[in-house]
Amino acid sequence: MEFSMIFMISFSVLILCSSLAYGQVAMSTSPTPSPSPAPTPAYTNLKDLLSVAGPYHKFLDYLESTKLIDTFQIQANNTVEGITIFVPKDNAFKALKKPSLSNLTDDQLKSVLLFHALPRYYALADFNDLSERGPISTLAGGQYTLQFNDDSGTVRLDSGWSKAKVTSAVHTSKPVAVYQVDKVLLPEAIFGTDIPPTPAPAPALGISPSADTPSAAKSEETGSSSKPSSSGSYSPRIMMNSGIWTQLVLAFLGGWLVLFF
């Protein structure tokens, strides 16, 4: 009887231990959910983008001739920061008479093109913060910086030599932002600080020079000096006539004195 009781107790303990071990094995072998992969940014082909939008053919031709299209593309899709590009339209290059990009060296031309990009993606809402941060470094690096000014949503860029304005957003899908500007950005590091002045309007036709102009003043001086003075021209003649009459009177009186005395 005592042996049966011991056997039953031992059997119950064995079954309990087996069930616990099986539960632990089942829990350890259950699949754990794997973390979902981070979304991959969409690839943007800059050549295709600039070819379709625009017209930006002149800017794209410069990028391809200098091989900088590869530099822009690597910055756009192979870096975490992305890229922001300011692209002028073709008529902005046509309006660029002086200075001309044709007079630049190859390295200077590359610096001008790199000056049109920031080594980071910036949305339109970010330009307000950029205007408060002072000069922003461009993809050209070093002293090639841009000053931003966000005036009630109108974004203006100051290169130190030229001033431009963002006229439209061409592409703003991270990691690539492309904005159209109305002028070619010319860096101060190459062109200096002598901003060409705005030409003065041509004078209207048919307006005679005023009296206080040098020519008028000269003519007045010449005219006044050429006019004869009435007092100066007649005074010697009057004096000469009075002297003759005085001599005649004295001669007449002298004759009368000779006759009577």
PLY file of the C-alpha trace (Angstrom):
ply
format ascii 1.0
element vertex 261
property float x
property float y
property float z
element edge 260
property int vertex1
property int vertex2
end_header
0.00 0.00 0.00
2.79 2.34 0.96
4.68 1.41 -2.22
1.67 2.21 -4.39
1.36 5.62 -2.79
5.01 6.40 -3.46
4.67 5.24 -7.06
1.65 7.43 -7.69
3.33 10.48 -6.24
6.50 9.91 -8.31
4.47 9.39 -11.49
2.52 12.62 -10.92
5.71 14.61 -10.39
7.21 13.15 -13.56
4.18 14.13 -15.64
4.21 17.65 -14.20
7.89 18.16 -14.99
7.41 16.87 -18.52
4.56 19.29 -19.21
6.60 22.23 -17.92
9.60 21.27 -20.05
7.41 20.93 -23.14
5.89 24.36 -22.53
9.31 25.94 -22.28
10.42 24.27 -25.52
7.27 25.41 -27.29
7.73 28.96 -26.09
11.38 29.00 -27.20
10.60 27.63 -30.66
7.71 30.01 -31.40
8.66 32.48 -34.24
9.44 36.06 -33.19
8.22 38.90 -35.47
11.10 40.47 -37.45
11.31 44.32 -37.63
10.02 45.83 -40.87
12.78 47.28 -43.10
13.07 51.08 -43.41
11.55 52.50 -46.60
14.11 53.10 -49.33
14.06 56.66 -50.79
12.91 56.82 -54.39
15.71 57.17 -56.92
15.63 60.43 -58.89
17.38 60.66 -62.25
18.51 64.27 -62.43
19.24 64.18 -66.14
15.73 62.99 -66.95
14.22 65.49 -64.51
16.04 68.51 -65.95
15.38 67.36 -69.52
11.62 67.21 -69.02
11.14 70.21 -66.74
12.29 73.62 -67.71
13.61 74.57 -70.24
16.89 73.95 -68.39
18.90 72.70 -71.38
21.76 75.18 -70.96
22.29 74.31 -67.30
22.11 70.59 -68.08
24.59 70.99 -70.96
27.06 72.61 -68.58
26.61 69.79 -66.06
27.23 67.13 -68.71
30.19 68.87 -70.36
31.96 69.26 -67.00
30.96 65.75 -65.81
29.36 67.35 -62.75
26.06 65.59 -63.45
27.64 62.53 -61.81
28.64 64.57 -58.75
25.10 65.91 -58.41
23.63 62.42 -58.88
25.89 60.85 -56.22
24.98 63.59 -53.74
21.30 63.14 -54.53
20.90 59.39 -54.10
24.03 58.02 -52.44
24.12 60.25 -49.37
21.86 60.64 -46.37
21.67 64.44 -46.67
20.39 64.62 -50.26
20.70 67.73 -52.44
19.00 71.07 -53.18
19.54 72.54 -56.67
18.81 76.08 -57.88
18.46 75.91 -61.65
18.22 78.97 -63.97
16.15 78.82 -67.13
17.75 79.12 -70.55
16.78 82.80 -70.93
18.70 83.59 -67.73
21.89 82.44 -69.44
21.03 84.46 -72.56
20.59 87.59 -70.44
24.06 87.09 -68.97
26.10 89.46 -71.16
28.74 90.72 -68.74
30.42 88.90 -67.17
30.37 85.92 -69.49
30.88 82.32 -68.43
32.88 81.72 -71.61
35.81 83.65 -70.12
36.14 81.35 -67.09
38.65 78.56 -66.64
37.43 74.97 -66.34
37.83 75.01 -62.55
36.00 78.33 -62.24
33.12 77.06 -64.38
32.82 73.97 -62.20
32.75 76.15 -59.09
29.96 78.26 -60.58
27.87 75.15 -61.31
28.51 73.63 -57.87
27.54 77.02 -56.44
23.97 76.29 -57.62
23.53 73.37 -55.19
23.39 72.81 -51.43
24.71 69.51 -50.02
21.42 68.81 -48.25
17.71 68.52 -48.97
15.72 71.65 -48.05
11.96 71.95 -48.35
10.28 75.31 -48.95
9.45 75.59 -45.25
13.17 75.35 -44.38
14.17 78.59 -46.12
12.78 80.71 -43.30
15.29 79.08 -40.93
18.09 79.46 -43.48
17.52 83.22 -43.66
18.25 83.47 -39.93
21.41 81.35 -40.00
23.58 83.65 -42.11
25.66 82.50 -45.11
25.04 78.86 -46.12
27.79 76.75 -47.68
27.12 75.39 -51.16
28.32 72.24 -52.85
31.33 74.26 -54.11
32.52 74.45 -50.49
34.93 76.89 -48.85
34.07 80.52 -49.40
31.28 79.79 -51.88
28.31 80.71 -49.70
24.78 82.02 -50.27
22.73 84.38 -48.13
18.99 83.61 -47.97
16.11 85.96 -47.26
12.57 84.66 -46.88
10.27 87.66 -47.31
6.70 86.47 -46.67
7.24 83.31 -48.71
9.35 84.95 -51.43
12.82 83.40 -51.22
15.71 85.59 -52.38
19.36 84.56 -52.78
22.35 86.88 -52.49
25.69 85.62 -53.82
27.62 88.78 -53.00
27.79 89.64 -56.70
24.29 88.89 -57.98
20.83 88.70 -56.46
18.26 86.13 -57.58
14.76 85.00 -56.63
13.18 81.55 -56.39
10.30 81.61 -58.87
8.95 78.06 -58.60
9.46 74.64 -57.01
10.27 72.10 -59.72
10.78 68.96 -57.58
10.51 68.64 -53.77
10.52 64.90 -53.08
13.17 63.91 -50.55
16.13 63.49 -51.04
16.07 65.83 -54.08
14.78 69.40 -54.17
14.99 71.48 -57.37
13.99 75.16 -57.41
13.90 77.53 -60.38
15.70 80.90 -60.04
15.39 83.93 -62.30
19.14 84.62 -62.61
22.43 82.76 -62.87
24.13 82.66 -59.46
27.59 84.24 -59.71
29.84 83.72 -56.66
31.67 86.63 -55.09
34.80 84.46 -54.80
35.18 84.59 -58.61
33.52 87.81 -59.75
34.26 90.04 -56.76
31.85 92.50 -55.16
31.39 95.01 -58.01
27.71 94.49 -58.73
26.91 96.11 -62.12
24.72 99.21 -61.62
21.30 99.53 -63.17
21.61 101.67 -66.35
20.12 105.17 -66.05
17.10 105.96 -68.28
17.85 107.90 -71.48
16.93 111.63 -71.37
13.73 112.66 -73.15
14.10 114.28 -76.59
13.29 117.95 -77.19
14.30 119.23 -73.77
16.61 122.26 -73.93
19.37 122.58 -71.35
18.41 124.50 -68.25
19.91 127.86 -67.39
22.13 126.41 -64.68
23.85 123.91 -66.99
27.48 124.64 -67.97
26.64 125.24 -71.63
23.85 127.64 -70.80
25.96 129.43 -68.24
28.80 129.72 -70.73
26.49 131.08 -73.38
25.11 133.62 -70.93
28.60 134.70 -69.97
29.61 135.01 -73.63
26.50 136.96 -74.49
26.83 139.34 -71.60
30.46 140.05 -72.42
29.73 140.72 -76.11
26.98 143.29 -75.48
28.32 146.89 -75.71
27.80 149.13 -72.75
25.84 152.28 -73.63
27.65 154.44 -71.14
31.09 153.18 -72.12
30.66 153.61 -75.89
29.26 157.19 -75.97
31.12 158.92 -73.16
34.44 159.55 -75.10
32.56 161.11 -78.06
30.64 163.43 -75.75
33.82 164.53 -74.03
35.51 165.23 -77.38
32.61 167.36 -78.67
32.48 169.45 -75.50
36.23 170.22 -75.82
35.84 171.57 -79.37
32.97 173.89 -78.39
34.99 175.18 -75.49
37.91 176.08 -77.81
35.57 177.86 -80.27
33.99 179.93 -77.51
37.39 180.96 -76.17
38.62 181.89 -79.66
35.47 184.02 -80.27
35.91 185.85 -76.97
39.61 186.40 -77.73
38.69 187.99 -81.13
36.23 190.40 -79.50
38.83 191.46 -76.98
41.36 192.25 -79.75
38.86 194.40 -81.65
37.78 196.55 -78.75
41.04 196.94 -76.94
0 1
1 2
2 3
3 4
4 5
5 6
6 7
7 8
8 9
9 10
10 11
11 12
12 13
13 14
14 15
15 16
16 17
17 18
18 19
19 20
20 21
21 22
22 23
23 24
24 25
25 26
26 27
27 28
28 29
29 30
30 31
31 32
32 33
33 34
34 35
35 36
36 37
37 38
38 39
39 40
40 41
41 42
42 43
43 44
44 45
45 46
46 47
47 48
48 49
49 50
50 51
51 52
52 53
53 54
54 55
55 56
56 57
57 58
58 59
59 60
60 61
61 62
62 63
63 64
64 65
65 66
66 67
67 68
68 69
69 70
70 71
71 72
72 73
73 74
74 75
75 76
76 77
77 78
78 79
79 80
80 81
81 82
82 83
83 84
84 85
85 86
86 87
87 88
88 89
89 90
90 91
91 92
92 93
93 94
94 95
95 96
96 97
97 98
98 99
99 100
100 101
101 102
102 103
103 104
104 105
105 106
106 107
107 108
108 109
109 110
110 111
111 112
112 113
113 114
114 115
115 116
116 117
117 118
118 119
119 120
120 121
121 122
122 123
123 124
124 125
125 126
126 127
127 128
128 129
129 130
130 131
131 132
132 133
133 134
134 135
135 136
136 137
137 138
138 139
139 140
140 141
141 142
142 143
143 144
144 145
145 146
146 147
147 148
148 149
149 150
150 151
151 152
152 153
153 154
154 155
155 156
156 157
157 158
158 159
159 160
160 161
161 162
162 163
163 164
164 165
165 166
166 167
167 168
168 169
169 170
170 171
171 172
172 173
173 174
174 175
175 176
176 177
177 178
178 179
179 180
180 181
181 182
182 183
183 184
184 185
185 186
186 187
187 188
188 189
189 190
190 191
191 192
192 193
193 194
194 195
195 196
196 197
197 198
198 199
199 200
200 201
201 202
202 203
203 204
204 205
205 206
206 207
207 208
208 209
209 210
210 211
211 212
212 213
213 214
214 215
215 216
216 217
217 218
218 219
219 220
220 221
221 222
222 223
223 224
224 225
225 226
226 227
227 228
228 229
229 230
230 231
231 232
232 233
233 234
234 235
235 236
236 237
237 238
238 239
239 240
240 241
241 242
242 243
243 244
244 245
245 246
246 247
247 248
248 249
249 250
250 251
251 252
252 253
253 254
254 255
255 256
256 257
257 258
258 259
259 260
